[in-house]
Every structure is written in structure tokens, then in C-alpha cells.
Amino acid sequence: MGKFSGERSQTTIMPNDCEQITIAIGHKSQQIFFQRKMSGAKSSEVTVVRKLLKETWLQRAKVTLDPLHANPTTLETINQSGGKYIVQIKKNQPTLFEMFGDMAQEEKAIGSTRTVEKSRGRLEEREGRFFSLKDVEFDARWSQSDFQTLIAVDRTTEKIKKKEITKERSYYVSNVELEGHQSKTLTDVEEELFTAIREHWHVESNNYIRDMTFKEDYVKTKNKNQGQILSLLRTVAINLIRKTNPKNFKEAIDSFCDSQEVLASVLLKFNFLRSWI
């Protein structure tokens, strides 16, 4: 099994509701690989993601998906193409949600990993526990999804100044098998899965940049085609700025506005202007 890491092998697929697009983003680089237009409805998102998987290398890669895509057709597409997935299970799949909740409560995990982070006045502890699904019976409609591993993630967050503590548990399923690995290899696989779950939500910063830095909600267009063109231009801009490893996106944009020479040097560095001059 390859690692859930690198640019093409670990990708989050999620919607950007304001622009009505679905985007596929690399976990490590946060580069936007693909985006597709949606009609705005949830059913449209499911259809668009399935089409995106079939039209690109994503169905053979390693992807993390929102709970909406925890459905047999989407997961079967990835599994039968040789890809690996991690998808969160929520109450939109009530039978699975209840089953996994019982397992996390009653059964002994085959492995676990834990992290503690302090940031922005918060102390956050995450524990991931891993359960084998190899001998668990599921409804026939899930037979081609090849469920192998349940990951139960417990997160405890403390707001240090206010002494407020919140706890939550979430469930994720994957077709990555843990059983059969030697102890050291097993630990590596567990860490990979756990890290992929955490990084799935890190990529939401791209949506935040679109919302807050590019102010997309305030940009009005006369038709959907104009909106899609602007969305593509934002994607190009975000990808280019990402390549400069900016500490602050807004500051990077301001520096480009202040100096055409700085902007031109960046565009030339990444060969963006080469075909135009």
C-alpha cells in the first residue's frame, strides 16, 4: 500500500458552496487539482463527484471524502479502480452510524494513536482508535465497497482562559486493511490514516481564502458561466500564491498590488508568463 501522502496520492474532495463547485485539493501542497460545476443541490454534488472520479486519476488515488459521499456507488467506484478512501460516517447512514458507535463503545481496538496540540488559546487532544471490519457483516449494497477499517476519533478541546471543555466522537471507514501487517508497519498505516483524517479539514482553508480574502460572496455576475470563469481564475491565483509558501495570503496579494515587478518575478519563476512573452 502506498502512503496517504504527497500531492497526487492524498486528496480531499469537497464542495465550495458559495461558488457552487466541487474541488479536489492535495493535502500536503493544498494545490487545487480539479474543480467541477454543481447546480447547487446536494444530489448534484454526489453526481459531480462520481463523474470527477471517473474522468480523472482520482479514482485510482487516495482520497478523503465528506459524509455525503458515504454511499455504495461512489465508494465502489474508488475501490474497484484500485483507489483507497476514507469517508466519515454520520447519521445520514443511520445503520452504519449505530453499528460503528456500538463497536467503538464495546469492542477492543487493534491499535490507537494520539496527538495533543496547543494553538490560539486552545488545547486540543485527539485520539484515534482502529477496529478491523474484516469479519463484520454488512448489507449487500456495501459488498463492493470493501470496508476494512473503522477509525473512531475522540476529540477533547479546552479553551484555556475560559476553562471550557468540549468533547466529540466521530467515525470514519476505509478500505485500507490493517490486519496482516507487522507491528511496526501497522503503526505506520494507523498514523497515515489518522493524519489523513486531520488533514481533510485543514484543506478547508482554501474555502476560507475564497470567502474572506477574495470576497467571492460580494462579486455578482450576470450568469453562471461568468461565475465559473471567475472561479477558475481564483483557482489559478490560489495555486500560484500557494507555490510561494506565503505566511499570509492577504499580505502576499497586497505585495503583488504594490509592485508589478514582484508579481512578474513570481509568474516568471513558475513559468506562468513564459508562453506569453
C-alpha positions as CSV (number, residue, x, y, z in Angstrom):
1,M,0.0,0.0,0.0
2,G,1.3,3.4,-0.9
3,K,1.2,6.2,1.6
4,F,-1.7,8.7,2.2
5,S,0.8,11.5,1.5
6,G,2.3,13.5,-1.3
7,E,0.3,15.6,-3.8
8,R,-1.4,13.1,-6.1
9,S,-1.9,10.3,-3.6
10,Q,-3.7,12.1,-0.9
11,T,-6.6,14.4,-1.9
12,T,-9.6,15.8,-0.3
13,I,-12.8,16.2,-2.4
14,M,-15.3,18.7,-1.0
15,P,-17.8,21.3,-2.1
16,N,-17.3,25.1,-2.2
17,D,-21.0,26.0,-1.7
18,C,-20.6,29.8,-2.4
19,E,-19.2,29.2,-5.9
20,Q,-21.3,26.0,-6.4
21,I,-18.2,23.9,-7.4
22,T,-16.7,20.7,-6.2
23,I,-12.9,20.9,-5.7
24,A,-10.2,18.3,-5.3
25,I,-7.3,19.6,-3.2
26,G,-3.9,17.9,-2.3
27,H,-3.4,17.5,1.4
28,K,0.2,18.5,1.6
29,S,0.5,21.1,-1.2
30,Q,-3.1,22.4,-0.9
31,Q,-3.0,22.7,-4.7
32,I,-6.4,22.5,-6.4
33,F,-6.1,19.7,-8.9
34,F,-9.7,19.7,-10.3
35,Q,-12.9,21.6,-9.9
36,R,-16.3,20.9,-11.4
37,K,-19.5,23.0,-11.6
38,M,-22.6,21.9,-9.5
39,S,-26.2,23.0,-9.7
40,G,-26.2,23.8,-6.0
41,A,-28.3,20.8,-4.9
42,K,-26.8,18.0,-2.7
43,S,-27.8,15.4,-5.3
44,S,-25.8,17.4,-7.9
45,E,-22.7,17.2,-5.7
46,V,-22.9,13.4,-5.5
47,T,-23.3,13.1,-9.3
48,V,-20.5,15.6,-10.0
49,V,-18.0,13.8,-7.6
50,R,-18.8,10.4,-9.3
51,K,-18.1,11.9,-12.7
52,L,-15.0,13.6,-11.5
53,L,-13.6,10.3,-10.1
54,K,-14.3,8.5,-13.4
55,E,-12.8,11.2,-15.6
56,T,-9.5,11.7,-13.7
57,W,-6.8,9.7,-11.8
58,L,-8.6,10.4,-8.5
59,Q,-10.5,7.0,-8.6
60,R,-7.1,5.3,-8.5
61,A,-5.6,7.6,-5.9
62,K,-6.1,8.0,-2.2
63,V,-9.0,10.3,-1.3
64,T,-10.8,11.6,1.7
65,L,-14.5,12.5,1.3
66,D,-17.3,14.3,3.1
67,P,-20.1,12.2,4.7
68,L,-22.4,12.9,1.8
69,H,-20.3,10.6,-0.3
70,A,-20.6,7.6,2.1
71,N,-22.7,5.8,-0.5
72,P,-22.2,2.4,-2.2
73,T,-21.9,3.7,-5.8
74,T,-19.2,6.3,-5.0
75,L,-17.1,4.0,-2.7
76,E,-17.4,1.1,-5.1
77,T,-16.1,3.3,-8.0
78,I,-12.9,4.0,-6.0
79,N,-12.4,0.5,-4.6
80,Q,-12.9,-1.3,-7.9
81,S,-10.5,1.1,-9.6
82,G,-7.7,0.3,-7.1
83,G,-8.0,3.5,-5.1
84,K,-8.2,4.0,-1.3
85,Y,-10.7,6.1,0.5
86,I,-11.5,7.5,3.9
87,V,-15.0,8.8,4.4
88,Q,-16.8,10.0,7.6
89,I,-20.0,8.2,8.6
90,K,-22.7,10.4,10.1
91,K,-26.4,9.9,10.7
92,N,-27.2,10.2,7.0
93,Q,-26.2,6.5,7.2
94,P,-28.0,5.6,10.4
95,T,-27.4,1.8,10.3
96,L,-23.6,2.2,9.9
97,F,-23.5,5.1,12.4
98,E,-25.2,3.0,15.1
99,M,-23.1,-0.1,14.3
100,F,-19.8,1.8,14.4
101,G,-20.9,3.5,17.6
102,D,-21.5,0.2,19.3
103,M,-18.2,-1.2,18.1
104,A,-16.3,1.9,19.5
105,Q,-18.1,1.5,22.8
106,E,-17.9,-2.3,23.3
107,E,-15.0,-3.8,21.4
108,K,-11.3,-3.6,21.9
109,A,-9.3,-1.6,19.4
110,I,-6.5,-3.3,17.5
111,G,-4.4,-0.1,17.6
112,S,-4.5,3.6,18.6
113,T,-2.7,6.9,18.2
114,R,-2.9,10.2,20.0
115,T,-1.9,13.8,19.5
116,V,-2.0,16.9,21.7
117,E,-1.8,20.4,20.2
118,K,-1.9,23.9,21.7
119,S,-2.9,26.8,19.4
120,R,-4.7,30.1,19.6
121,G,-5.6,29.7,23.2
122,R,-6.9,26.2,22.8
123,L,-5.6,22.8,23.9
124,E,-6.8,20.0,21.6
125,E,-6.3,16.3,22.3
126,R,-7.2,13.8,19.6
127,E,-7.2,10.0,20.0
128,G,-7.8,7.7,17.1
129,R,-8.7,4.0,17.7
130,F,-8.7,1.4,15.0
131,F,-11.1,-1.6,14.5
132,S,-10.9,-4.3,11.9
133,L,-14.1,-4.8,9.8
134,K,-12.8,-7.8,8.0
135,D,-15.3,-10.3,9.6
136,V,-18.2,-7.9,10.1
137,E,-21.3,-8.5,8.0
138,F,-22.8,-5.5,6.2
139,D,-25.8,-5.1,3.9
140,A,-25.4,-6.5,0.4
141,R,-25.3,-3.0,-1.1
142,W,-22.0,-2.3,0.6
143,S,-20.4,-5.6,-0.7
144,Q,-18.2,-3.9,-3.3
145,S,-17.1,-1.0,-1.0
146,D,-14.8,-3.4,0.8
147,F,-15.0,-1.9,4.3
148,Q,-11.8,-2.9,6.1
149,T,-11.1,-0.5,8.9
150,L,-13.2,1.7,11.3
151,I,-11.4,4.7,12.8
152,A,-13.1,6.2,15.9
153,V,-11.7,9.7,16.6
154,D,-12.3,11.3,20.1
155,R,-11.5,15.0,20.3
156,T,-11.3,17.0,23.5
157,T,-10.9,20.7,23.2
158,E,-10.2,23.1,26.1
159,K,-10.5,26.8,25.8
160,I,-7.7,27.6,28.2
161,K,-8.7,31.0,29.5
162,K,-12.4,30.2,29.9
163,K,-11.7,26.6,31.1
164,E,-14.4,25.4,28.7
165,I,-14.1,21.8,27.6
166,T,-16.0,20.1,24.7
167,K,-15.8,16.5,23.7
168,E,-16.9,14.8,20.5
169,R,-16.6,11.5,18.7
170,S,-16.6,10.9,15.0
171,Y,-16.4,7.7,12.9
172,Y,-14.6,7.1,9.6
173,V,-14.5,4.0,7.4
174,S,-11.7,3.0,5.0
175,N,-10.9,0.2,2.5
176,V,-7.3,0.2,3.8
177,E,-6.6,-3.1,5.6
178,L,-4.8,-3.1,8.9
179,E,-4.8,-6.8,9.8
180,G,-1.9,-8.8,8.5
181,H,0.7,-6.1,8.9
182,Q,3.6,-6.5,11.2
183,S,3.6,-4.4,14.4
184,K,5.9,-1.6,13.0
185,T,4.1,-1.4,9.7
186,L,0.8,-1.4,11.4
187,T,1.7,1.6,13.4
188,D,2.8,3.4,10.2
189,V,-0.5,2.6,8.5
190,E,-2.5,3.8,11.5
191,E,-0.6,7.1,11.6
192,E,-1.2,7.6,7.9
193,L,-5.0,7.1,8.3
194,F,-5.1,9.3,11.4
195,T,-3.1,12.1,9.7
196,A,-5.3,11.9,6.6
197,I,-8.4,12.5,8.6
198,R,-6.9,15.5,10.3
199,E,-5.6,17.0,7.0
200,H,-9.0,16.5,5.4
201,W,-10.3,19.5,7.3
202,H,-7.1,21.5,7.0
203,V,-7.8,22.0,3.3
204,E,-10.9,23.9,4.2
205,S,-8.6,26.9,4.5
206,N,-8.9,27.2,0.7
207,N,-12.7,27.8,1.1
208,Y,-11.9,30.3,3.8
209,I,-9.5,32.2,1.5
210,R,-12.1,32.3,-1.2
211,D,-14.7,33.6,1.2
212,M,-12.6,36.1,3.2
213,T,-9.7,37.1,1.1
214,F,-11.2,37.0,-2.4
215,K,-14.7,38.1,-1.1
216,E,-16.4,35.9,-3.6
217,D,-19.8,36.4,-2.0
218,Y,-19.7,40.1,-2.9
219,V,-18.8,39.5,-6.5
220,K,-22.0,39.5,-8.5
221,T,-22.2,38.0,-12.0
222,K,-25.0,38.1,-14.6
223,N,-24.9,34.4,-15.5
224,K,-23.4,31.1,-14.2
225,N,-20.8,31.0,-17.0
226,Q,-19.3,34.2,-15.7
227,G,-19.3,32.8,-12.2
228,Q,-17.4,29.7,-13.3
229,I,-14.8,31.7,-15.2
230,L,-14.2,33.8,-12.1
231,S,-14.0,30.7,-10.0
232,L,-11.3,29.2,-12.4
233,L,-9.3,32.5,-12.1
234,R,-9.5,32.3,-8.3
235,T,-8.2,28.7,-8.5
236,V,-5.3,29.8,-10.7
237,A,-4.5,32.6,-8.4
238,I,-4.6,30.4,-5.2
239,N,-2.4,27.8,-6.8
240,L,0.2,30.3,-7.9
241,I,0.3,32.0,-4.5
242,R,0.5,28.6,-2.7
243,K,3.7,28.0,-4.6
244,T,5.3,30.9,-2.9
245,N,4.6,29.4,0.6
246,P,3.0,32.6,1.9
247,K,2.6,33.2,5.6
248,N,-0.4,35.3,4.9
249,F,-2.4,35.3,1.7
250,K,-3.7,38.8,2.0
251,E,-0.2,40.2,2.6
252,A,1.0,38.3,-0.5
253,I,-1.7,39.8,-2.6
254,D,-1.0,43.3,-1.3
255,S,2.7,42.9,-2.2
256,F,1.7,42.0,-5.8
257,C,-0.6,45.0,-6.0
258,D,2.1,47.3,-4.7
259,S,4.8,46.1,-7.1
260,Q,4.3,44.8,-10.7
261,E,7.9,43.7,-10.6
262,V,7.3,41.4,-7.7
263,L,4.2,39.9,-9.4
264,A,6.1,39.4,-12.7
265,S,9.0,37.7,-10.9
266,V,6.7,35.2,-9.3
267,L,4.9,34.5,-12.6
268,L,8.2,34.0,-14.4
269,K,9.6,31.8,-11.7
270,F,6.7,29.3,-12.1
271,N,6.7,29.6,-15.9
272,F,3.3,31.2,-15.9
273,L,4.4,34.0,-18.3
274,R,6.7,32.0,-20.5
275,S,4.2,31.3,-23.2
276,W,3.1,34.9,-23.3
277,I,6.4,36.7,-23.8
